[in-house]
């Protein structure tokens, strides 16, 4: 499944490694260093308005999202719930025929 993370960015939910609050960048030298190194490698996708609220880390890239961590978490959980639902459409079609 996919998650819309804002700014017309859609990522595969299975690629998400972590979703971090943007305010944690300044409080963690490890996160700062990771983002600095990924920027050098051109693996950071920043939003246009520069009003990031969350950082979404995937296997290959880092995305700055204008959506809050809670909103992204709800979207990810919604996708997980949808993945667990069994597809009953074939059963309904068979019963109607």
Secondary structure as GFF3:
##gff-version 3
##sequence-region A 1 97
A	DSSP	beta_strand	2	6	.	.	.	ID=ss1
A	DSSP	beta_strand	9	12	.	.	.	ID=ss2
A	DSSP	three_ten_helix	13	15	.	.	.	ID=ss3
A	DSSP	beta_strand	16	21	.	.	.	ID=ss4
A	DSSP	three_ten_helix	22	24	.	.	.	ID=ss5
A	DSSP	alpha_helix	29	40	.	.	.	ID=ss6
A	DSSP	beta_strand	44	45	.	.	.	ID=ss7
A	DSSP	beta_strand	54	58	.	.	.	ID=ss8
A	DSSP	beta_strand	62	65	.	.	.	ID=ss9
A	DSSP	alpha_helix	69	84	.	.	.	ID=ss10
A	DSSP	alpha_helix	89	96	.	.	.	ID=ss11
###
